[in-house]
Structure formats: structure tokens, C-alpha cells
Amino acid sequence: MFSDVQIHAADIPKLRGYFARKFPDARLFHNHLPGQSHDFRAPRIQYRVINTHPALLAFGEGIDLIKQVFMEINELEINGKTLVSNEREVVLREEDFGLCGQYHRYRFISPWMALNQENYREYQELDTYQRSQRLKSILKNNLKTLSKGFDYWIPEIDKLNVDGWFKPKSVNFHNQVMHCFTGEFTTNFIIPDYLGLGKQSARGFGVVLMNKEKL
């Protein structure tokens, strides 16, 4: 985290763009493969704004890359401005992750991009109950995708349960209105704080925090 720099959540794509330009050969910073193809696994490096400070969240092979380059970065270029940083904080920690025996409540602290253009049209044709069920199913699939990013295969997948309460929220993304959601959900799956679920998680969408109160 760049502790002495402040940016807005809307600047996350620019933060990602800065690292992609500075390290074009390090695909984990931008998730693009040679030949303009895209790596559809959960991004090993994700970009965040935590308490107004720009931060990079890394796991798996992304950790080694962050160790190599992070202390070399003493400035960021955001919105055409050079932001000098003299205070950078690196925290390495182990977190529990995966299917568990009790339920936990989470909340989205940034819009969850659950739908694409195609399934949004299908979603619009559903009634209220069906919409709720569809979003829960998508969220469950998001957890499967996240697990693959950690090389974790969910044991007894039928025992993974998700319940949630979601509210629509329109977001301008790349000059296009995206239909996202806010809300809370419960699941018998442990998700470390600040990981993202759904589309564009590397750019700060679908970031979750656990509600520490016991259910």
C-alpha cells in the first residue's frame, strides 16, 4: 500500500494501467497473455483503494512479483499527475480460505459486476424470486472461479451454500453503463478481506469484507 498517496476508487483502472505500462512483460500486472489473448483465471494481482490509499493485493505467484518490484516504485502516474511516494507498506500474511463448517456474513464494499450484456437481458425477463436465485447461483460460481485462482478445489461442492440480499446499482465503466449490485450475503466459505468476486475484480469491483459478528 502507498500510505502517503491518496486517490479515488474511480482511479483504480488508471492505477492498473500505470503498472501495466511500467511492467509490460509482467503479465500478472495486466492479466494479458501473448497475442492479445486474456488470462481468465482469477487475477493474481488485484488493485484496490483502501482508506483512500492505492494498494495492490497479491496471492500465489503474484506475491513473488510484488516482492521483486514494489520497493522500486517511488511514484505513481494517475490522471496525468505524478504522485511521489516515500511511504510504502508491504504486509505478508496467511489467511484461511475455503469451505468451512460455519456460516459467515459478507458485504460488498464496491459494486459487484455479476452480469454481462447477454445474461443481463435474460435476467430482466425473470420475476423477483427468479432474479434472486440467479444472483445466488452466479455468486456461487464466482466462489468456484476464485477457488481455481488459489488452486483450491472445493471438496463436496454440493455442500457449498450461498444466500444473499442484493440491490441494483448502475455504474459508469469505460463510458458504458454497467448494471451491478451492492448488498450482503452469507456462505459457508471463508473469503479473506478485500478479495474481489465477479467480473473486473482486478479493477476493484466486487470487493468483500467479512462481518465479524457471529451468526
ZAKEBA-147135 format. One record per residue (C-alpha): x, y, z. Coordinates in steps of 0.05 Angstrom, whole numbers, padded with zeros to 5 digits. Layout:
<atom x="X" y="Y" z="Z"/>
...
This chain:
<atom x="00000" y="00000" z="00000"/>
<atom x="00023" y="00071" z="-00016"/>
<atom x="00010" y="00101" z="00052"/>
<atom x="00025" y="00173" z="00035"/>
<atom x="-00015" y="00176" z="-00031"/>
<atom x="-00089" y="00186" z="-00037"/>
<atom x="-00133" y="00171" z="-00097"/>
<atom x="-00207" y="00158" z="-00111"/>
<atom x="-00237" y="00089" z="-00123"/>
<atom x="-00254" y="00112" z="-00194"/>
<atom x="-00178" y="00117" z="-00206"/>
<atom x="-00167" y="00042" z="-00198"/>
<atom x="-00166" y="00029" z="-00274"/>
<atom x="-00113" y="00083" z="-00281"/>
<atom x="-00072" y="00051" z="-00225"/>
<atom x="-00075" y="-00016" z="-00261"/>
<atom x="-00057" y="00019" z="-00326"/>
<atom x="00004" y="00050" z="-00294"/>
<atom x="00032" y="-00017" z="-00272"/>
<atom x="00014" y="-00049" z="-00339"/>
<atom x="00054" y="00004" z="-00376"/>
<atom x="00112" y="00003" z="-00328"/>
<atom x="00119" y="-00073" z="-00329"/>
<atom x="00090" y="-00093" z="-00397"/>
<atom x="00126" y="-00161" z="-00396"/>
<atom x="00099" y="-00180" z="-00327"/>
<atom x="00031" y="-00207" z="-00347"/>
<atom x="00006" y="-00213" z="-00276"/>
<atom x="00001" y="-00137" z="-00272"/>
<atom x="-00048" y="-00135" z="-00331"/>
<atom x="-00072" y="-00208" z="-00340"/>
<atom x="-00060" y="-00208" z="-00415"/>
<atom x="-00026" y="-00266" z="-00450"/>
<atom x="00018" y="-00262" z="-00512"/>
<atom x="-00021" y="-00250" z="-00576"/>
<atom x="-00072" y="-00203" z="-00543"/>
<atom x="-00108" y="-00262" z="-00510"/>
<atom x="-00133" y="-00256" z="-00439"/>
<atom x="-00120" y="-00299" z="-00378"/>
<atom x="-00189" y="-00314" z="-00350"/>
<atom x="-00165" y="-00342" z="-00284"/>
<atom x="-00175" y="-00302" z="-00221"/>
<atom x="-00123" y="-00245" z="-00226"/>
<atom x="-00062" y="-00259" z="-00182"/>
<atom x="-00053" y="-00184" z="-00172"/>
<atom x="-00114" y="-00140" z="-00157"/>
<atom x="-00118" y="-00065" z="-00149"/>
<atom x="-00152" y="-00031" z="-00091"/>
<atom x="-00164" y="00035" z="-00056"/>
<atom x="-00162" y="00022" z="00019"/>
<atom x="-00179" y="00082" z="00064"/>
<atom x="-00164" y="00127" z="00003"/>
<atom x="-00095" y="00096" z="-00007"/>
<atom x="-00076" y="00058" z="-00070"/>
<atom x="-00059" y="-00015" z="-00056"/>
<atom x="-00041" y="-00079" z="-00092"/>
<atom x="-00068" y="-00145" z="-00068"/>
<atom x="-00027" y="-00206" z="-00090"/>
<atom x="-00032" y="-00280" z="-00079"/>
<atom x="00002" y="-00342" z="-00108"/>
<atom x="00055" y="-00325" z="-00159"/>
<atom x="00034" y="-00252" z="-00154"/>
<atom x="00068" y="-00247" z="-00085"/>
<atom x="00137" y="-00261" z="-00114"/>
<atom x="00127" y="-00208" z="-00167"/>
<atom x="00106" y="-00156" z="-00116"/>
<atom x="00167" y="-00172" z="-00074"/>
<atom x="00212" y="-00160" z="-00134"/>
<atom x="00185" y="-00093" z="-00157"/>
<atom x="00144" y="-00060" z="-00104"/>
<atom x="00200" y="-00025" z="-00067"/>
<atom x="00226" y="00001" z="-00134"/>
<atom x="00163" y="00043" z="-00144"/>
<atom x="00170" y="00112" z="-00112"/>
<atom x="00118" y="00147" z="-00154"/>
<atom x="00052" y="00135" z="-00189"/>
<atom x="00023" y="00170" z="-00250"/>
<atom x="-00052" y="00179" z="-00243"/>
<atom x="-00094" y="00226" z="-00285"/>
<atom x="-00033" y="00257" z="-00316"/>
<atom x="-00003" y="00274" z="-00248"/>
<atom x="00059" y="00246" z="-00216"/>
<atom x="00046" y="00225" z="-00144"/>
<atom x="00111" y="00216" z="-00105"/>
<atom x="00110" y="00163" z="-00051"/>
<atom x="00161" y="00157" z="00006"/>
<atom x="00119" y="00111" z="00050"/>
<atom x="00102" y="00042" z="00025"/>
<atom x="00076" y="-00015" z="00067"/>
<atom x="00082" y="-00089" z="00049"/>
<atom x="00044" y="-00139" z="00092"/>
<atom x="00051" y="-00214" z="00082"/>
<atom x="00003" y="-00259" z="00118"/>
<atom x="-00032" y="-00326" z="00115"/>
<atom x="-00108" y="-00327" z="00112"/>
<atom x="-00159" y="-00382" z="00120"/>
<atom x="-00195" y="-00397" z="00055"/>
<atom x="-00247" y="-00446" z="00030"/>
<atom x="-00306" y="-00488" z="00051"/>
<atom x="-00318" y="-00489" z="00126"/>
<atom x="-00365" y="-00515" z="00178"/>
<atom x="-00399" y="-00450" z="00197"/>
<atom x="-00432" y="-00392" z="00160"/>
<atom x="-00402" y="-00323" z="00153"/>
<atom x="-00434" y="-00258" z="00131"/>
<atom x="-00400" y="-00213" z="00079"/>
<atom x="-00416" y="-00146" z="00048"/>
<atom x="-00395" y="-00117" z="-00018"/>
<atom x="-00356" y="-00053" z="-00007"/>
<atom x="-00353" y="-00039" z="-00081"/>
<atom x="-00405" y="-00055" z="-00136"/>
<atom x="-00409" y="-00129" z="-00154"/>
<atom x="-00409" y="-00138" z="-00230"/>
<atom x="-00448" y="-00203" z="-00233"/>
<atom x="-00478" y="-00197" z="-00303"/>
<atom x="-00453" y="-00188" z="-00374"/>
<atom x="-00495" y="-00159" z="-00430"/>
<atom x="-00522" y="-00226" z="-00452"/>
<atom x="-00544" y="-00253" z="-00385"/>
<atom x="-00569" y="-00184" z="-00364"/>
<atom x="-00623" y="-00190" z="-00418"/>
<atom x="-00642" y="-00258" z="-00392"/>
<atom x="-00642" y="-00231" z="-00321"/>
<atom x="-00691" y="-00176" z="-00340"/>
<atom x="-00742" y="-00228" z="-00362"/>
<atom x="-00743" y="-00263" z="-00294"/>
<atom x="-00790" y="-00248" z="-00236"/>
<atom x="-00764" y="-00224" z="-00169"/>
<atom x="-00755" y="-00293" z="-00139"/>
<atom x="-00720" y="-00319" z="-00201"/>
<atom x="-00673" y="-00259" z="-00203"/>
<atom x="-00653" y="-00272" z="-00131"/>
<atom x="-00640" y="-00345" z="-00145"/>
<atom x="-00600" y="-00328" z="-00208"/>
<atom x="-00555" y="-00280" z="-00170"/>
<atom x="-00542" y="-00331" z="-00115"/>
<atom x="-00523" y="-00382" z="-00169"/>
<atom x="-00476" y="-00332" z="-00202"/>
<atom x="-00444" y="-00316" z="-00135"/>
<atom x="-00433" y="-00390" z="-00122"/>
<atom x="-00399" y="-00396" z="-00189"/>
<atom x="-00356" y="-00335" z="-00171"/>
<atom x="-00332" y="-00372" z="-00110"/>
<atom x="-00313" y="-00431" z="-00154"/>
<atom x="-00274" y="-00385" z="-00200"/>
<atom x="-00239" y="-00353" z="-00141"/>
<atom x="-00221" y="-00421" z="-00115"/>
<atom x="-00188" y="-00440" z="-00180"/>
<atom x="-00145" y="-00378" z="-00175"/>
<atom x="-00118" y="-00406" z="-00110"/>
<atom x="-00111" y="-00476" z="-00140"/>
<atom x="-00162" y="-00498" z="-00089"/>
<atom x="-00214" y="-00549" z="-00109"/>
<atom x="-00277" y="-00545" z="-00067"/>
<atom x="-00289" y="-00612" z="-00033"/>
<atom x="-00361" y="-00636" z="-00035"/>
<atom x="-00384" y="-00578" z="-00078"/>
<atom x="-00457" y="-00594" z="-00064"/>
<atom x="-00446" y="-00572" z="00008"/>
<atom x="-00427" y="-00501" z="-00014"/>
<atom x="-00487" y="-00456" z="00003"/>
<atom x="-00499" y="-00383" z="-00012"/>
<atom x="-00555" y="-00336" z="00009"/>
<atom x="-00557" y="-00262" z="-00005"/>
<atom x="-00593" y="-00196" z="-00008"/>
<atom x="-00575" y="-00152" z="-00067"/>
<atom x="-00593" y="-00083" z="-00092"/>
<atom x="-00583" y="-00060" z="-00164"/>
<atom x="-00533" y="-00004" z="-00176"/>
<atom x="-00515" y="00028" z="-00243"/>
<atom x="-00441" y="00043" z="-00253"/>
<atom x="-00405" y="00081" z="-00309"/>
<atom x="-00348" y="00035" z="-00332"/>
<atom x="-00307" y="00055" z="-00393"/>
<atom x="-00362" y="00104" z="-00413"/>
<atom x="-00413" y="00048" z="-00411"/>
<atom x="-00468" y="00038" z="-00360"/>
<atom x="-00459" y="-00029" z="-00325"/>
<atom x="-00514" y="-00060" z="-00282"/>
<atom x="-00481" y="-00080" z="-00217"/>
<atom x="-00504" y="-00097" z="-00147"/>
<atom x="-00489" y="-00079" z="-00075"/>
<atom x="-00511" y="-00119" z="-00014"/>
<atom x="-00494" y="-00174" z="00034"/>
<atom x="-00490" y="-00250" z="00031"/>
<atom x="-00477" y="-00309" z="00076"/>
<atom x="-00439" y="-00372" z="00058"/>
<atom x="-00403" y="-00430" z="00090"/>
<atom x="-00339" y="-00408" z="00054"/>
<atom x="-00283" y="-00366" z="00083"/>
<atom x="-00262" y="-00307" z="00038"/>
<atom x="-00203" y="-00263" z="00060"/>
<atom x="-00220" y="-00189" z="00066"/>
<atom x="-00211" y="-00146" z="00003"/>
<atom x="-00214" y="-00203" z="-00046"/>
<atom x="-00260" y="-00189" z="-00105"/>
<atom x="-00314" y="-00232" z="-00136"/>
<atom x="-00344" y="-00229" z="-00205"/>
<atom x="-00324" y="-00191" z="-00267"/>
<atom x="-00269" y="-00138" z="-00265"/>
<atom x="-00248" y="-00159" z="-00194"/>
<atom x="-00176" y="-00137" z="-00210"/>
<atom x="-00202" y="-00067" z="-00222"/>
<atom x="-00235" y="-00064" z="-00154"/>
<atom x="-00305" y="-00090" z="-00168"/>
<atom x="-00339" y="-00139" z="-00122"/>
<atom x="-00293" y="-00128" z="-00063"/>
<atom x="-00318" y="-00162" z="00001"/>
<atom x="-00308" y="-00154" z="00075"/>
<atom x="-00330" y="-00204" z="00128"/>
<atom x="-00378" y="-00181" z="00181"/>
<atom x="-00341" y="-00203" z="00244"/>
<atom x="-00405" y="-00212" z="00285"/>
<atom x="-00422" y="-00285" z="00294"/>
<atom x="-00486" y="-00311" z="00262"/>
